[in-house]
Amino acid sequence: MKRPKVNLKKEKVLDAMHKELEKAMLKSAIYLQGHIKRKVGKGGGKPHRPSRPGEPPRRDTGVLASSIAYNVWSSKGTITARVGADVDKLKKNARRIGTTVDYALYLELGTANMARRPWLEPSVRECKTKINQILKNASAKGIRYINRTKRW
């Protein structure tokens, strides 16, 4: 009985997995961005009522929520995602909108005069299970793709 020959080309296998994980990181970043925007987009009203210490900041002008951006990139085999306030983008538009979101960090961490109103770290913690599931599904999909493809 002749044994089947399997010839794995490491580069093709790694490329397939990398592409699936890159898509999953993008999906995870978009999911987290939406969650954060919903978290900081609640409340508000006129007159503005500030959030209590320990709660996420309530919406006033909506600038913080609209500044939440994501970026996903790949370099030297590492896929990185960043989600949070896009301060650089807002500084470019500072004259037009009249502010930057430098206060995002103060809200998250607090100051000597203000208790923290965390919005980023709790969101990451709340989304951790979903993000892990997205990445796990991408790994499984990459393996299924590799198994289907006979052009290794």
N, C-alpha and C positions, 0 to 999 in steps of 0.2 A: 504494500500500500504506500503510495507516494504522499508525502506530507506537503500540505500547501505552503507555498513560500510567501512570507510577508516581508515586504521591503518598505520600512517606514522612512520617510524623508523628514527628518527632524524639523527643517525649516517650514515645510508645508503644514505640519501638525501644529507647530507653534504659531504660525501665522493665522491659522483657522481659529485657534483658541484666543489669540490676542484680539482678533476682530470681534469675536463674540463678547469678550470681556470689555472691550472699548465701548461697544453699543450699550452694554449693561451699565457701565459707569455713567454714560450720558443719560440713560433712562433714570438712574438713581439720582443724579444731580437735578434733573427736571422735577422729579417727584419731591425731593427735599426742598427745592425752591418754592414749589407750590404750597407745601406744608408751612414753610416759614411765612410766606405772604399771607396765608390765612390766619396764622397766629398773630402777626403784628397788624393785621387789617381789621381786627375786631374792635368793638367799643366805639369810643369817640362820641360824636354828637356835639351839639351846640347847646350851651357852652361846653368847652372841652373839659372832661373830667380825667385827670391823670390816673394812671394805674397805681395800684398799691405796691409796696415793696414786695419783691418776689414774684409778681405777676408779669407777664409779657407787657410791653408798652402798648397803650391804646392808641388807636389811630387819631391823629389830629389833622395834618395836612395830607397824609398819604405818601409823603416823600420817602420815608424809610421803607415801606412796603414796596414801592415802585423801584427802589434802588437795589433790591435783592436780585442778584445775577448769579449765573453759574458759568464755569469754564472747565472744559475737560481737554487734556492734552496727553500726548504720549511721547516719552523721550527715553531712549536707551532701554527699551523693554519695560519701562514702568509707566503705568497709566495713573494719572492724577486728576482728581476732580476738586474744584474749589467752589463753594457756595457761600454767599454772604453779601454784605453791602458792597456795591461796586463804587468805592470812593473815588477812584481815578476818573471814571466816567462822569460822575457827578461834579467833580472839580472842574472838568472841561466845560460843563454847562452851568457853572455857578452863577454867572451873571444873569442867565436867562431865568433860572428858577429861584435865585436869591439865597441859596444855601448849599452847603455840602452836608454829608451825613457823618461828619466826624463824631457826632453824638451817639452813633450806633454802638461804638465801643463803650462809651460811658454808661449807656443803658444796660448793656450786657454785663459789665463788670462792676458798675457802681463807682462812686467817687467818695472823697472824704465827706462831702455834704449831701450825698444822695445814695440811698440803698439801691442795690442792683435790681433791674427789671429784665431778667434774662429771657432771651428769645431764640438765640442760636443754639446754645448747648442743649437746652431741653428739647428742641426740635430734632436735633441729631439723635438724641437718646430715644425719642418717641418713634423715629423712623428706622432705627437700627434693624429691627426684625424684618421689615419690608425690604430694606436695601440688601440685607444678607440673602433674602429669598431671591431677589432679582439677580444677584451675582451667582448664586447657586444654580438657578435655572439657566443662566448663560453658560456656565461650565458644562452642564449636562447637554445643552444644545450643541456646544462645540464638540463634545465627545460623540454625540449622535451624527453630526456632520462628518466627522473624521471616519466613523464606522461606515457611513453610506458611500463615501468617496473611495473609489478603487484606484485613484490616481496618486497614491502616496509615492 
